[in-house]
Amino acid sequence: MTDETWGRVCDELLKSVGKNNYSTWIAPLRLIEMSEGIAAFEAPTKFMRDWVSRNFAEPILRELRAAGVAAERIDIRVPALRAIPAAEISKPAVAPAPARARVARPVDGAELPGAPLDARFTFDSFVVGKPNELAHAAARRVAEGGPVTFNPLFLYGGVGLGKTHLMHAIAHELQIRRPDLRVLYLSAEQFMYRFVQALRERQIMDFKELFRSVDVLMVDDVQFIAGKDSTQEEFFHTFNALVDQGKQIVISADRAPGEIKDLEERIKSRLQCGLVVDLHPTDYELRLGILQTKTEAYRAQYPGLKLAPGVLEFLAHRITTNVRVLEGALTRLFAFASLVGREITLDLAQECLTDILRASDRKVSIEEIQRKVAEHYNVRLSDMIGPKRVRTIARPRQVAMYLSKQLTTRSLPEIGRRFGGRDHTTIMHGIRKIEELKDGDRQLAEDIALLRRLLES
Ligand SMILES: Nc1ncnc2c1ncn2[C@@H]1O[C@H](COP(=O)(O)OP(=O)(O)OP(=O)(O)O)[C@@H](O)[C@H]1O
């Protein structure tokens, strides 16, 4: 395959995977050779190799074949470690490297136990407004990969306001600007899980070494480790070790460090040492900006989209809860409009989003849901959060979990906390169970419809 063919394939990929995905994942690939049906590429990091293999192998193969290349599979390699020449470090497009990182790091060292990054969560797709401008600016600064100026960067704010999005954006940007850095992003829950696993498998020294070997550590939803004594202890030591080595730490939580209940005082004070930034609830302009950006992105893929004037403004006025709900509303509208092939008018939006608009008008709490469900099924309120597994109690509890997801904007971990500290996977299982059952079980479907009406009225 010639470079020219690959260039044409790239043009097609740009169209099919979108600009952000293309520039983050496809553009950094270098074609090495094409032989015996194998298209071999080089990726700058192991992470990128794994991500591309998992998520983009299919589209790449498809476009290669469409261009007449007889490719059966792709093989992505990571170049062997080499010293980075000083001249390369100071390329204009790359942020100035801090003194501590001038020596090339073993990027293909131990696998980092991080969470996968969402390719959509980039700085390009993040809409900046008054409520989030400081958080965005601070995240941008960290993403330059320059000398550590504030440590940690602590981002906090309510549900669905973009904390995770900003953290992923930092990681994406660092992978491009500073592929030599070892960047680890994971949730506090995953940190705990890894820690407990290491304890169980007597590999605690490996765990410590691994976490202390990163250049940038990002921990999402740190409030999760509050009250978990040994995990807090380990987190504290990891945190100190990294700060002492001048490594960057980014933390997110649903509230300010001082307000996290059951978090050790010494950790709170450590977290307050850096820059603590608040993501404020969205205002009308930001919501409208987000809706416009997402609509443009959608229109780029589906040019046939017809949207009447005033619909986005209406949504930005009415759905004030959080960005996740706003996105969900838009996705549903687009799906509906494309299925029925109609223009999205105000009437259609009102009809199609009745539940979201109603939930947005009237905020139902999880406690209220638990109370109503307990009354309806004649079980004790304490059984909603208690451990009993008999079906007469477990099923109503699952109904309450399902309604909590439907009628509130709470995330699964948050719902889990309100159901006696259950894990988010238990909540997900409960919700799925009800979704499966209600299609075949008329009584259950009627119960749910009635409870919804009671809670939404
Ligand atoms: N300013 C923004 N611009 C574009 N998209 C945004 C913005 N803020 C949030 N979003 C989108 O809203 C959704 C929720 O954001 P995210 O998951 O980052 O929230 P969060 O603050 O981490 O919430 P949680 O506390 O539930 O974890 C994501 O799809 C994200 O892309």
The ligand as an SDF file (V2000), in Angstrom:
LIG
                    3D

 31 33  0  0  0  0  0  0  0  0999 V2000
  -19.3160   21.9850   29.3840 N   0  0  0  0  0  0  0  0  0  0  0  0
  -19.6400   20.8670   28.7490 C   0  0  0  0  0  0  0  0  0  0  0  0
  -19.5470   20.7850   27.4170 N   0  0  0  0  0  0  0  0  0  0  0  0
  -19.9030   19.6640   26.7560 C   0  0  0  0  0  0  0  0  0  0  0  0
  -20.3480   18.5510   27.3640 N   0  0  0  0  0  0  0  0  0  0  0  0
  -20.4580   18.5670   28.6990 C   0  0  0  0  0  0  0  0  0  0  0  0
  -20.1160   19.7240   29.4700 C   0  0  0  0  0  0  0  0  0  0  0  0
  -20.3350   19.4460   30.7730 N   0  0  0  0  0  0  0  0  0  0  0  0
  -20.7790   18.1850   30.8250 C   0  0  0  0  0  0  0  0  0  0  0  0
  -20.8550   17.6570   29.5900 N   0  0  0  0  0  0  0  0  0  0  0  0
  -21.3280   16.3070   29.2240 C   0  0  0  0  0  0  0  0  0  0  0  0
  -22.2550   15.8880   30.2070 O   0  0  0  0  0  0  0  0  0  0  0  0
  -22.0940   14.5100   30.5120 C   0  0  0  0  0  0  0  0  0  0  0  0
  -21.8110   14.3500   31.9980 C   0  0  0  0  0  0  0  0  0  0  0  0
  -20.5170   14.8810   32.2700 O   0  0  0  0  0  0  0  0  0  0  0  0
  -19.4760   14.1900   33.2670 P   0  0  0  0  0  0  0  0  0  0  0  0
  -19.6300   12.6910   33.2300 O   0  0  0  0  0  0  0  0  0  0  0  0
  -18.1340   14.7370   33.0130 O   0  0  0  0  0  0  0  0  0  0  0  0
  -20.0580   14.7150   34.6420 O   0  0  0  0  0  0  0  0  0  0  0  0
  -19.4870   14.5700   36.1240 P   0  0  0  0  0  0  0  0  0  0  0  0
  -19.3800   15.9390   36.6630 O   0  0  0  0  0  0  0  0  0  0  0  0
  -18.2680   13.7270   36.1410 O   0  0  0  0  0  0  0  0  0  0  0  0
  -20.7110   13.8280   36.8000 O   0  0  0  0  0  0  0  0  0  0  0  0
  -20.7470   12.6800   37.9630 P   0  0  0  0  0  0  0  0  0  0  0  0
  -20.6230   13.4200   39.2390 O   0  0  0  0  0  0  0  0  0  0  0  0
  -22.1050   12.0710   37.7780 O   0  0  0  0  0  0  0  0  0  0  0  0
  -19.6440   11.7240   37.7200 O   0  0  0  0  0  0  0  0  0  0  0  0
  -20.9600   14.0060   29.6300 C   0  0  0  0  0  0  0  0  0  0  0  0
  -21.5050   13.3900   28.5040 O   0  0  0  0  0  0  0  0  0  0  0  0
  -20.2100   15.2860   29.2530 C   0  0  0  0  0  0  0  0  0  0  0  0
  -19.6100   15.1600   27.9880 O   0  0  0  0  0  0  0  0  0  0  0  0
  1  2  1  0
  2  3  1  0
  2  7  2  0
  3  4  2  0
  4  5  1  0
  5  6  2  0
  6  7  1  0
  6 10  1  0
  7  8  1  0
  8  9  2  0
  9 10  1  0
 10 11  1  0
 11 12  1  0
 11 30  1  0
 12 13  1  0
 13 14  1  0
 13 28  1  0
 14 15  1  0
 15 16  1  0
 16 17  2  0
 16 18  1  0
 16 19  1  0
 19 20  1  0
 20 21  2  0
 20 22  1  0
 20 23  1  0
 23 24  1  0
 24 25  2  0
 24 26  1  0
 24 27  1  0
 28 29  1  0
 28 30  1  0
 30 31  1  0
M  END
$$$$
